[in-house]
Amino acid sequence: MSYIHFDKTQLVNLKFSLEREMLRTNRAGSYASSTIIFTNTRKYHGLLVVRQPLIDENNHVLLSSLDETIIENDYEFHLSMRMFPGGIYEPKGHKYLRTFDSTPNPKIVYRLGRIIFSKEYIYSEKENRILIRYSLDDSAKKITLRIKPFLAYRSVHSLAKANLDVNKKFTEVKNGALWQMYKGYDKVFLQFSKKVNYTHVPDWYYNIQYIREMERGYPDTEDLFVPGYFEVEMKKGESVVISASTEEHNPATFKRRFITEIQHRTPRDNYEHCLYNAADEFFVHINKKTEVIAGYPWFNRWGRDTFIALPGLTLVRNDTKKFKAVMSTMLGEMKDGLFPNIGQGKNASYNSVDTSLWFFWALQQYALITGQNGQLWKEYGKPMQSILNKFAKGTLYNITMHPNGLLWQGGKGMALTWMDTVVDGKPVTGRHGYAVEVNALWYNAIMFALELAENAGDQRYINKWEKWPEIIRNSFKDTFWDDQRGYLADHVNENGKNQDVRPNMLFAVSLPHSPVGPYIQAAVLQIVEQELLTSRGLRSLSPKNHQYKGTYFGDQKQRDLAYHQGTVWPWLLGAYADAYLRLHDKQDKDHIKSLYKNFEEVMSEAGIGTISEIYDGDPPHVARGALSQAWNVSELLRIKWMLDHL
């Protein structure tokens, strides 16, 4: 039995099995994803989901699924399942399922009378290609395996509809066929490891429904194009490997390639190895650039997420090369002291105040984890000084340092911090002005730069900035601290102090250089523990607040209104662990160890083998959002490093 294992009773229970999803990626941003029983429940699911730069910047679902039928003595066993309006599932192939195992790669086993049949898949690490291995483990007679490809050819953010523009033609290739539904798209090659018969009968399958899209208030039905079907004979003990790819390959290599791909992967045989595998999936190498995907399946690169996630994804595994490659990519796009929040090139948006300050924190983690900071000022001193100078003088989005040393940002209608959701043109959590975590990051960045400059003997820089830390410390306390309430304000602007209890104040305690003393640090940690801490992370707002929303559910507007109003964010546990270990004896690590171990439970929930984007604020803290999020995985890995090294 593998580390992640499901039995028949779990698999045939659709409430259970359709809530558990799989993800496998290559290193170019392409992926395969579905539920553990291979029934798609999202528009983002598919077996071959590939970037299409000639179309747009999005991933596109080329091959949605494969429909499998086993034929014995003219009797057909339909192994697949799709959902249609009215809650109708057809065919009901899940009834034949017996087991699911995740190690060394996803594998499901079917039993059809005396027939035992298995299906495994692995996504190629360096190609837009999925390999699927079918094995006839036991059977008294030969069987015929029939495969129907369901093609979508559309953005992951949209749905396909039957139309007259589709190219219904096919081209025969060795042991398979290729299709290209529309011009500008990649071709899809479906090839078998042995000779196969193909019958071309193009048709549309209508009104396939995705239950997760229905729950999220989006259009939820689509039409998929089925160009024909393949049939191949199999005998007991035989395996057939299918390659679905954007390129043609040699079928003689399929079986060996399947095994080789598995051997190159870290097995998902324990909690830590699952996190390692999840971490690897966030890296994308395109056009000689290395980037971090914020989350799957619908996020692209986010600047803030990149810098927060980078130390845990790389440094704790001694991968400084990848760390510096990502840094190089991001520095190549810095403008006016800011890094792109989202997008790239002409489509980049720079509307984030804290992303540039997290850049300093990521470099601090490099110094802490590697024990090396001697070359950091030489390598990164210029962009660090550029950011600080731009922020001090004033840059885009009203970002500027005031005479009191604090950083002001934004204005009405702007959302420049990580709590950046906007509904009907208005920020849900309007935090313009002095934001508490932004100014904690600002102080930390200045102190870290002074530390590096001193080590490098850069007296000119020291002379320019050395007076500011004390000014900022005094202003920070005067501006944010409320002695009567016993915690820090969330933000301060022309409307006064906002006293909502949010996790943002924690960064004034957790960062390596804190702008407040031990008394305030202890008070902040106490209220965070009392009102925000859960087993899945920190709530974004205290349940005592009348704006608190304990469940992240409903249509886009309802979810956006709850996103930072009580929803739990796992990545914040990294800051909590930093703060806790600062204020407690380093030997008193059992509490942090317990929080880290708590997440082992989710390895077999939601996105199996990884950490979901967010969780409900109310118990039992149900997983929500994207099925795999970079900064959540990375901060758990960084917490593990803390436990092992501090």
C-alpha positions as CSV (number, residue, x, y, z in Angstrom):
1,M,0.0,0.0,0.0
2,S,1.4,3.4,-1.0
3,Y,1.6,6.5,1.3
4,I,-1.6,7.9,-0.3
5,H,-4.1,5.1,-0.8
6,F,-7.9,4.9,-1.4
7,D,-10.0,1.8,-1.4
8,K,-13.2,0.7,-3.2
9,T,-15.6,2.2,-0.6
10,Q,-13.9,5.6,-0.9
11,L,-13.6,5.6,-4.7
12,V,-17.2,4.7,-5.4
13,N,-18.4,7.3,-2.9
14,L,-18.6,10.3,-5.3
15,K,-18.8,12.8,-2.5
16,F,-15.4,11.5,-1.4
17,S,-13.6,10.9,-4.7
18,L,-14.8,13.9,-6.7
19,E,-13.4,16.2,-3.9
20,R,-9.9,14.8,-4.3
21,E,-7.8,16.1,-7.2
22,M,-4.5,15.3,-8.8
23,L,-1.9,17.5,-10.4
24,R,1.2,16.8,-12.4
25,T,3.3,19.4,-14.3
26,N,6.2,19.7,-16.5
27,R,8.8,22.6,-16.2
28,A,7.2,24.8,-18.8
29,G,3.9,25.6,-17.1
30,S,1.9,22.8,-18.7
31,Y,0.1,20.2,-16.6
32,A,-2.4,17.4,-16.3
33,S,-5.1,17.5,-13.6
34,S,-8.3,15.7,-12.8
35,T,-10.0,14.0,-9.8
36,I,-8.6,10.7,-8.5
37,I,-11.2,8.8,-10.5
38,F,-10.4,10.8,-13.7
39,T,-13.8,12.5,-13.8
40,N,-13.2,16.2,-14.6
41,T,-15.1,18.5,-12.3
42,R,-13.5,21.8,-13.3
43,K,-12.9,23.7,-16.6
44,Y,-9.2,23.7,-15.5
45,H,-9.0,19.9,-15.6
46,G,-7.5,18.1,-18.5
47,L,-4.8,15.6,-19.5
48,L,-2.9,17.9,-21.8
49,V,-3.1,21.5,-20.7
50,V,-0.5,23.6,-22.5
51,R,0.6,27.2,-22.9
52,Q,-0.3,28.6,-26.4
53,P,1.8,31.7,-26.9
54,L,0.3,32.3,-30.4
55,I,-3.1,32.6,-28.8
56,D,-2.7,34.3,-25.5
57,E,-0.8,34.1,-22.2
58,N,-3.1,31.4,-20.8
59,N,-2.8,27.7,-20.5
60,H,-5.2,25.9,-22.9
61,V,-6.9,22.5,-22.5
62,L,-6.1,20.6,-25.6
63,L,-6.9,17.0,-24.5
64,S,-9.7,17.1,-21.9
65,S,-9.9,13.3,-21.2
66,L,-9.8,9.8,-22.6
67,D,-12.9,7.6,-22.6
68,E,-11.9,4.0,-22.0
69,T,-14.0,0.9,-22.8
70,I,-13.0,-2.8,-22.3
71,I,-14.7,-5.2,-24.7
72,E,-14.8,-8.9,-23.9
73,N,-16.9,-11.3,-25.9
74,D,-18.7,-8.3,-27.4
75,Y,-19.7,-7.1,-23.9
76,E,-18.6,-3.6,-23.2
77,F,-17.4,-2.3,-19.8
78,H,-17.3,1.5,-19.8
79,L,-14.6,2.7,-17.4
80,S,-15.1,6.5,-17.7
81,M,-17.6,8.8,-16.2
82,R,-18.9,12.3,-17.0
83,M,-21.4,14.5,-15.4
84,F,-24.4,16.0,-17.2
85,P,-27.1,18.5,-16.1
86,G,-29.5,17.2,-13.5
87,G,-26.8,15.4,-11.6
88,I,-26.7,12.6,-14.1
89,Y,-23.4,10.6,-14.3
90,E,-22.8,8.6,-17.5
91,P,-21.3,6.2,-18.0
92,K,-20.7,5.0,-14.4
93,G,-17.3,3.5,-14.7
94,H,-16.4,4.3,-11.1
95,K,-18.3,1.2,-10.0
96,Y,-15.5,-0.9,-11.3
97,L,-12.8,0.9,-9.3
98,R,-11.0,-1.0,-6.5
99,T,-7.9,1.0,-5.5
100,F,-6.0,4.2,-6.0
101,D,-2.3,4.6,-5.1
102,S,-0.1,7.6,-5.6
103,T,3.4,6.0,-5.4
104,P,5.4,5.9,-7.5
105,N,2.9,7.5,-9.8
106,P,-1.0,7.8,-9.8
107,K,-2.5,4.3,-10.4
108,I,-6.0,3.1,-10.3
109,V,-7.1,-0.5,-10.5
110,Y,-10.4,-1.8,-12.0
111,R,-12.1,-5.1,-11.5
112,L,-14.6,-6.3,-14.1
113,G,-15.7,-9.8,-13.2
114,R,-12.5,-11.9,-13.7
115,I,-10.7,-9.0,-15.4
116,I,-8.3,-6.9,-13.4
117,F,-7.2,-3.8,-15.3
118,S,-5.0,-0.9,-14.2
119,K,-4.2,2.6,-15.4
120,E,-1.2,4.8,-14.5
121,Y,0.1,8.1,-15.8
122,I,3.0,10.4,-15.6
123,Y,3.6,13.8,-17.0
124,S,6.9,14.3,-18.9
125,E,9.3,16.6,-17.1
126,K,10.6,18.5,-20.1
127,E,7.9,18.0,-22.8
128,N,4.2,18.9,-23.3
129,R,3.4,15.2,-23.0
130,I,1.5,12.8,-20.8
131,L,2.2,9.1,-20.8
132,I,-0.5,6.7,-19.8
133,R,0.1,3.0,-19.1
134,Y,-2.8,0.5,-19.3
135,S,-2.1,-3.0,-18.0
136,L,-4.2,-6.1,-18.2
137,D,-3.2,-7.7,-14.9
138,D,-5.5,-10.6,-15.1
139,S,-8.0,-12.0,-17.6
140,A,-9.0,-15.4,-18.9
141,K,-9.3,-14.1,-22.4
142,K,-7.9,-11.4,-24.7
143,I,-9.7,-8.1,-24.5
144,T,-10.1,-5.1,-26.8
145,L,-9.4,-1.7,-25.3
146,R,-11.2,1.2,-27.0
147,I,-10.0,4.7,-26.5
148,K,-11.9,7.9,-27.4
149,P,-10.1,11.2,-27.1
150,F,-12.2,14.2,-25.9
151,L,-10.7,17.4,-27.3
152,A,-11.4,20.9,-26.0
153,Y,-8.9,23.3,-27.6
154,R,-9.8,26.3,-25.4
155,S,-8.4,28.5,-22.7
156,V,-8.6,27.1,-19.1
157,H,-10.7,30.2,-18.3
158,S,-13.4,29.4,-20.8
159,L,-15.6,26.6,-22.1
160,A,-15.9,24.9,-25.5
161,K,-19.0,25.0,-27.5
162,A,-19.9,23.0,-30.7
163,N,-19.2,25.0,-33.8
164,L,-18.8,24.7,-37.6
165,D,-15.2,26.1,-37.6
166,V,-13.6,23.1,-36.1
167,N,-11.1,21.2,-38.4
168,K,-12.5,17.7,-38.4
169,K,-9.6,16.2,-40.4
170,F,-6.9,13.9,-39.0
171,T,-3.5,12.8,-40.1
172,E,-2.2,9.3,-39.6
173,V,1.1,9.0,-37.7
174,K,2.9,5.9,-36.5
175,N,0.6,3.9,-34.2
176,G,-1.8,6.8,-33.9
177,A,-3.2,10.0,-35.2
178,L,-2.9,13.8,-34.9
179,W,-5.5,16.6,-34.9
180,Q,-5.5,20.3,-34.9
181,M,-9.0,21.7,-34.2
182,Y,-8.1,25.4,-34.9
183,K,-5.3,27.3,-36.6
184,G,-2.7,28.8,-34.3
185,Y,-3.0,26.0,-31.8
186,D,-0.5,23.1,-31.2
187,K,-1.4,19.8,-32.8
188,V,-2.3,16.9,-30.5
189,F,-0.6,13.5,-31.3
190,L,-2.1,10.4,-29.7
191,Q,0.1,7.4,-30.2
192,F,0.2,3.9,-28.9
193,S,3.2,1.7,-28.0
194,K,1.8,-1.1,-30.3
195,K,-0.1,-1.1,-33.6
196,V,-3.6,0.2,-33.2
197,N,-6.7,0.6,-35.4
198,Y,-8.2,4.1,-35.7
199,T,-11.8,4.8,-36.8
200,H,-12.5,8.4,-37.8
201,V,-16.1,9.3,-36.8
202,P,-16.0,13.0,-35.7
203,D,-18.8,14.1,-33.4
204,W,-19.6,16.4,-30.6
205,Y,-20.5,15.4,-27.0
206,Y,-22.9,18.0,-25.6
207,N,-23.5,19.5,-22.2
208,I,-20.7,17.9,-20.1
209,Q,-21.0,19.6,-16.7
210,Y,-18.4,20.6,-14.2
211,I,-19.7,20.6,-10.6
212,R,-17.0,22.9,-9.2
213,E,-17.7,25.6,-11.8
214,M,-21.4,25.3,-10.9
215,E,-20.6,25.8,-7.2
216,R,-18.4,28.8,-8.0
217,G,-21.2,30.6,-10.0
218,Y,-19.5,30.3,-13.4
219,P,-20.8,28.8,-16.7
220,D,-20.5,25.1,-16.1
221,T,-21.3,23.1,-19.3
222,E,-19.3,22.6,-22.4
223,D,-19.3,20.5,-25.6
224,L,-16.3,18.4,-26.4
225,F,-15.1,17.2,-29.8
226,V,-14.5,13.4,-30.3
227,P,-12.8,12.8,-33.6
228,G,-13.0,9.0,-33.5
229,Y,-11.7,6.0,-31.5
230,F,-8.8,3.6,-31.3
231,E,-9.0,-0.1,-30.7
232,V,-6.1,-2.3,-29.6
233,E,-6.0,-5.9,-28.4
234,M,-4.5,-6.9,-25.1
235,K,-3.7,-10.2,-23.4
236,K,-3.1,-11.1,-19.8
237,G,0.1,-9.6,-18.5
238,E,0.4,-7.1,-21.3
239,S,0.8,-3.3,-21.0
240,V,0.1,-0.6,-23.6
241,V,1.5,2.9,-23.2
242,I,-0.2,5.9,-24.8
243,S,1.6,9.1,-25.5
244,A,-0.5,12.3,-25.8
245,S,1.7,15.1,-26.9
246,T,2.1,18.3,-28.9
247,E,4.9,16.5,-30.9
248,E,5.3,13.1,-32.6
249,H,7.4,10.5,-30.8
250,N,8.8,7.0,-31.5
251,P,6.3,4.4,-30.1
252,A,9.1,1.9,-29.6
253,T,10.4,4.1,-26.8
254,F,7.2,4.6,-24.9
255,K,7.5,1.8,-22.4
256,R,11.1,2.5,-21.5
257,R,10.3,6.2,-21.3
258,F,7.5,5.7,-18.9
259,I,9.8,3.8,-16.5
260,T,12.6,6.4,-17.0
261,E,10.3,9.3,-16.1
262,I,9.3,7.6,-12.9
263,Q,12.9,6.9,-11.9
264,H,13.8,10.6,-12.2
265,R,11.1,11.7,-9.6
266,T,11.2,11.8,-5.9
267,P,8.7,9.2,-4.7
268,R,5.6,10.5,-2.9
269,D,6.1,8.0,-0.1
270,N,6.0,10.3,2.9
271,Y,4.8,13.8,4.0
272,E,8.1,15.6,3.3
273,H,8.5,14.0,-0.1
274,C,5.0,15.1,-1.1
275,L,6.0,18.7,-0.2
276,Y,9.2,18.3,-2.3
277,N,7.3,17.1,-5.3
278,A,4.8,19.9,-4.9
279,A,7.6,22.4,-4.6
280,D,9.2,21.2,-7.9
281,E,6.0,21.7,-9.8
282,F,5.9,25.5,-9.3
283,F,9.1,26.2,-11.3
284,V,8.7,27.1,-15.0
285,H,11.6,27.5,-17.4
286,I,10.7,29.5,-20.5
287,N,12.9,31.4,-22.9
288,K,16.0,30.9,-20.7
289,K,14.1,32.5,-17.7
290,T,13.1,30.7,-14.5
291,E,9.8,31.7,-12.8
292,V,7.6,30.6,-10.0
293,I,4.0,29.8,-10.7
294,A,1.9,31.1,-7.7
295,G,-0.5,28.3,-7.8
296,Y,-2.3,25.7,-9.9
297,P,-4.5,25.4,-11.9
298,W,-5.4,29.1,-12.5
299,F,-2.6,31.3,-11.3
300,N,0.4,32.5,-13.3
301,R,3.4,34.2,-11.9
302,W,2.9,36.8,-9.1
303,G,5.8,38.9,-7.9
304,R,4.8,39.0,-4.2
305,D,4.2,35.2,-4.1
306,T,7.5,34.6,-5.9
307,F,9.7,36.3,-3.2
308,I,7.7,34.8,-0.3
309,A,7.8,31.3,-1.7
310,L,11.4,31.3,-3.1
311,P,13.4,30.5,0.1
312,G,11.2,27.5,1.0
313,L,11.1,26.2,-2.5
314,T,14.9,26.3,-3.1
315,L,17.2,27.2,-0.2
316,V,16.0,24.7,2.3
317,R,16.9,22.1,-0.3
318,N,20.3,23.7,-1.0
319,D,19.2,24.8,-4.5
320,T,20.9,28.2,-4.6
321,K,21.2,28.1,-8.4
322,K,17.5,28.1,-8.9
323,F,17.1,30.8,-6.3
324,K,19.4,33.1,-8.2
325,A,17.9,32.2,-11.5
326,V,14.5,33.4,-10.3
327,M,16.0,36.5,-8.8
328,S,17.7,37.3,-12.1
329,T,14.3,36.9,-14.0
330,M,12.6,39.2,-11.5
331,L,15.3,41.9,-11.5
332,G,15.2,42.0,-15.3
333,E,11.6,43.4,-15.0
334,M,12.1,45.9,-12.1
335,K,10.8,49.4,-12.9
336,D,10.7,52.5,-10.7
337,G,11.7,50.4,-7.7
338,L,8.8,48.0,-8.3
339,F,8.5,44.4,-9.4
340,P,5.6,43.2,-11.5
341,N,2.7,42.2,-9.3
342,I,1.1,40.1,-12.1
343,G,1.7,39.7,-15.8
344,Q,4.9,40.1,-17.9
345,G,6.3,42.5,-20.4
346,K,3.8,44.9,-21.9
347,N,1.0,43.2,-19.8
348,A,2.8,43.6,-16.5
349,S,1.0,45.4,-13.6
350,Y,3.2,47.0,-11.0
351,N,0.5,47.8,-8.5
352,S,2.1,46.2,-5.3
353,V,3.8,48.1,-2.6
354,D,5.2,45.2,-0.6
355,T,6.6,43.0,-3.4
356,S,9.9,45.0,-3.5
357,L,10.2,44.7,0.2
358,W,9.7,40.9,0.1
359,F,12.7,40.9,-2.2
360,F,14.9,42.0,0.7
361,W,13.3,39.3,2.9
362,A,14.1,36.6,0.4
363,L,17.8,37.7,0.4
364,Q,17.8,37.7,4.2
365,Q,16.6,34.1,4.1
366,Y,19.4,33.3,1.7
367,A,21.9,34.7,4.2
368,L,20.3,32.8,7.1
369,I,19.8,29.5,5.5
370,T,23.0,29.3,3.5
371,G,25.1,31.1,6.1
372,Q,26.6,33.3,3.4
373,N,26.1,37.0,3.0
374,G,29.5,38.2,2.0
375,Q,28.6,38.6,-1.7
376,L,25.0,39.8,-1.4
377,W,25.8,43.5,-1.4
378,K,28.1,43.0,-4.4
379,E,25.4,41.0,-6.3
380,Y,22.3,42.8,-5.2
381,G,23.3,46.0,-3.6
382,K,22.5,48.2,-6.5
383,P,18.8,47.1,-6.9
384,M,18.4,47.2,-3.1
385,Q,19.6,50.8,-3.1
386,S,17.5,51.6,-6.1
387,I,14.3,50.4,-4.4
388,L,15.0,52.2,-1.1
389,N,15.9,55.4,-2.9
390,K,12.8,55.3,-5.2
391,F,10.5,54.6,-2.2
392,A,12.1,57.4,-0.2
393,K,11.7,60.0,-2.9
394,G,8.4,58.7,-4.1
395,T,7.3,56.3,-6.9
396,L,4.2,55.0,-8.6
397,Y,0.9,54.6,-6.8
398,N,1.7,57.3,-4.2
399,I,4.4,55.2,-2.6
400,T,6.6,57.5,-0.7
401,M,8.5,57.9,2.6
402,H,7.1,60.6,4.9
403,P,9.3,62.8,7.1
404,N,8.5,60.5,10.0
405,G,10.2,57.7,8.2
406,L,7.1,55.7,7.5
407,L,6.0,54.5,4.1
408,W,2.7,55.8,2.7
409,Q,1.1,54.1,-0.2
410,G,-2.0,54.1,-2.4
411,G,-5.2,56.0,-2.2
412,K,-8.9,55.5,-2.3
413,G,-9.8,52.8,-4.8
414,M,-6.2,51.3,-4.7
415,A,-5.3,47.9,-3.2
416,L,-1.5,47.6,-3.2
417,T,-1.0,45.2,-0.3
418,W,-1.5,41.4,-0.3
419,M,-5.1,42.0,0.8
420,D,-5.9,43.3,-2.7
421,T,-9.4,42.0,-3.6
422,V,-11.6,44.5,-5.4
423,V,-15.4,44.2,-5.8
424,D,-17.5,46.5,-7.9
425,G,-14.4,48.8,-8.3
426,K,-13.9,49.2,-4.5
427,P,-11.2,47.4,-2.4
428,V,-12.8,45.0,0.0
429,T,-10.1,45.8,2.6
430,G,-9.1,49.4,1.8
431,R,-5.7,49.7,3.4
432,H,-4.2,52.8,1.8
433,G,-1.9,55.0,3.9
434,Y,0.4,53.5,6.5
435,A,-0.1,49.7,6.4
436,V,1.4,47.9,9.4
437,E,3.2,45.0,7.6
438,V,4.4,47.3,4.8
439,N,6.2,49.5,7.4
440,A,7.5,46.5,9.2
441,L,8.9,45.3,5.9
442,W,10.2,48.8,5.1
443,Y,12.1,49.0,8.5
444,N,13.4,45.4,8.0
445,A,14.7,46.2,4.4
446,I,16.6,49.3,5.6
447,M,18.2,47.5,8.5
448,F,19.2,44.5,6.3
449,A,20.7,46.8,3.7
450,L,22.7,48.6,6.4
451,E,23.9,45.3,7.8
452,L,25.2,44.3,4.3
453,A,26.7,47.7,3.6
454,E,28.5,47.6,6.9
455,N,29.9,44.1,6.1
456,A,31.0,45.4,2.7
457,G,32.5,48.7,4.1
458,D,30.1,50.9,2.1
459,Q,30.3,54.0,4.3
460,R,28.6,56.2,1.8
461,Y,25.4,54.2,1.9
462,I,25.6,53.9,5.7
463,N,25.9,57.7,6.1
464,K,22.8,58.2,4.0
465,W,20.5,55.8,5.9
466,E,21.9,55.2,9.4
467,K,19.7,57.9,11.0
468,W,16.4,56.4,9.8
469,P,16.0,53.2,11.8
470,E,15.5,55.0,15.1
471,I,13.2,57.5,13.5
472,I,11.1,54.7,12.0
473,R,11.0,52.8,15.3
474,N,9.6,55.7,17.2
475,S,7.1,56.6,14.5
476,F,6.0,53.0,14.1
477,K,5.1,52.7,17.8
478,D,3.5,56.1,17.9
479,T,1.4,55.4,14.8
480,F,0.4,51.8,15.2
481,W,0.5,50.8,18.9
482,D,-2.6,51.0,21.1
483,D,-1.7,50.5,24.7
484,Q,-5.3,50.2,25.8
485,R,-6.2,47.6,23.2
486,G,-2.9,45.8,23.5
487,Y,-2.1,45.4,19.8
488,L,-1.1,47.2,16.6
489,A,-3.4,49.0,14.3
490,D,-3.8,47.3,10.9
491,H,-3.4,50.6,8.9
492,V,-3.6,54.3,9.5
493,N,-4.7,57.0,7.1
494,E,-6.7,60.2,7.0
495,N,-9.7,58.3,8.5
496,G,-7.6,57.4,11.6
497,K,-6.5,54.1,13.0
498,N,-8.1,50.9,11.7
499,Q,-8.1,48.5,14.7
500,D,-9.3,45.3,12.9
501,V,-7.5,42.3,14.3
502,R,-5.7,40.9,11.3
503,P,-2.5,38.9,10.9
504,N,-0.6,41.8,9.3
505,M,0.6,43.0,12.6
506,L,2.4,39.8,13.1
507,F,5.1,40.8,10.6
508,A,6.3,43.5,13.1
509,V,7.3,40.5,15.3
510,S,8.3,37.9,12.8
511,L,10.8,39.7,10.5
512,P,14.5,39.5,11.4
513,H,14.6,43.2,12.3
514,S,11.6,44.2,14.3
515,P,10.5,47.8,14.8
516,V,9.0,47.1,18.2
517,G,10.3,45.8,21.5
518,P,9.7,42.6,23.4
519,Y,6.6,43.8,25.3
520,I,4.7,44.8,22.1
521,Q,6.0,41.6,20.3
522,A,4.5,39.4,23.1
523,A,1.2,41.3,23.1
524,V,0.8,40.9,19.3
525,L,1.7,37.2,19.4
526,Q,-0.9,36.7,22.2
527,I,-3.8,38.2,20.3
528,V,-2.8,36.4,17.1
529,E,-2.9,33.2,19.0
530,Q,-6.2,34.0,20.7
531,E,-8.2,35.2,17.6
532,L,-6.5,34.2,14.4
533,L,-4.5,30.9,14.8
534,T,-6.1,27.7,13.5
535,S,-4.7,24.3,12.5
536,R,-4.6,25.4,8.9
537,G,-3.0,28.8,9.2
538,L,-4.0,32.2,10.3
539,R,-7.4,33.8,9.8
540,S,-7.3,37.0,7.8
541,L,-9.8,38.7,10.2
542,S,-10.9,37.9,13.8
543,P,-14.2,36.1,14.2
544,K,-15.1,38.8,16.7
545,N,-15.3,41.4,13.9
546,H,-18.8,41.9,12.5
547,Q,-17.3,41.7,9.0
548,Y,-15.9,38.2,9.6
549,K,-16.9,35.6,7.0
550,G,-16.2,32.1,8.2
551,T,-16.9,30.3,4.9
552,Y,-15.4,30.9,1.5
553,F,-18.2,29.8,-0.8
554,G,-20.6,31.0,-3.5
555,D,-20.2,33.0,-6.7
556,Q,-17.2,35.3,-7.5
557,K,-18.5,38.3,-5.6
558,Q,-19.4,36.3,-2.5
559,R,-16.0,34.6,-2.5
560,D,-14.2,37.9,-3.0
561,L,-16.0,39.4,-0.1
562,A,-14.8,36.6,2.1
563,Y,-11.2,36.2,0.7
564,H,-9.5,38.5,3.3
565,Q,-12.4,38.7,5.8
566,G,-11.7,35.6,7.9
567,T,-10.5,33.0,5.3
568,V,-7.5,31.1,6.6
569,W,-4.1,31.4,4.8
570,P,-1.5,28.7,5.5
571,W,1.5,30.7,4.3
572,L,1.1,33.0,7.4
573,L,2.2,30.1,9.6
574,G,5.8,30.8,8.4
575,A,5.6,34.3,10.0
576,Y,3.9,32.8,13.1
577,A,6.7,30.3,13.5
578,D,9.3,33.0,13.2
579,A,7.6,35.1,15.8
580,Y,6.9,32.2,18.2
581,L,10.5,31.0,18.1
582,R,11.8,34.5,18.6
583,L,9.8,34.9,21.8
584,H,10.1,31.4,23.2
585,D,13.0,29.2,24.1
586,K,14.4,27.7,20.9
587,Q,14.1,24.3,22.6
588,D,10.3,24.8,23.0
589,K,9.5,23.7,19.4
590,D,6.7,21.2,20.1
591,H,4.0,23.7,19.4
592,I,5.4,24.6,16.0
593,K,6.2,21.0,15.2
594,S,2.5,20.1,15.9
595,L,1.3,22.8,13.5
596,Y,3.7,21.5,10.8
597,K,2.6,17.9,11.4
598,N,-1.1,18.9,11.3
599,F,-0.8,19.4,7.5
600,E,0.1,15.8,6.9
601,E,-3.7,15.1,7.1
602,V,-4.3,17.2,4.0
603,M,-1.9,15.1,1.8
604,S,-4.9,12.8,1.1
605,E,-7.5,15.7,0.8
606,A,-8.4,18.3,-1.8
607,G,-5.2,18.5,-4.0
608,I,-3.6,15.3,-2.9
609,G,0.1,15.5,-2.0
610,T,0.0,19.3,-1.8
611,I,-1.5,22.3,0.1
612,S,-4.6,24.1,-1.1
613,E,-4.7,27.9,-1.5
614,I,-7.0,28.7,1.4
615,Y,-9.2,27.2,4.1
616,D,-12.5,28.2,5.7
617,G,-12.2,30.4,8.8
618,D,-14.7,28.3,10.6
619,P,-14.0,24.6,11.6
620,P,-13.6,22.1,10.1
621,H,-11.5,24.5,7.9
622,V,-12.5,23.0,4.6
623,A,-9.9,23.5,1.7
624,R,-10.9,26.1,-0.8
625,G,-9.4,27.9,-3.9
626,A,-6.6,26.6,-6.0
627,L,-5.5,23.0,-5.3
628,S,-1.8,23.7,-5.0
629,Q,-0.3,27.1,-3.8
630,A,3.4,27.9,-3.9
631,W,3.8,30.0,-0.7
632,N,1.9,27.5,1.4
633,V,4.1,24.6,0.3
634,S,7.2,26.7,0.7
635,E,6.5,28.1,4.1
636,L,5.8,24.6,5.5
637,L,9.2,23.5,4.1
638,R,10.8,26.5,5.7
639,I,9.1,25.7,9.0
640,K,10.5,22.2,8.7
641,W,14.0,23.8,8.2
642,M,13.5,25.9,11.3
643,L,12.6,22.9,13.4
644,D,15.7,21.0,12.1
645,H,18.2,23.8,12.4
646,L,17.3,26.4,15.0
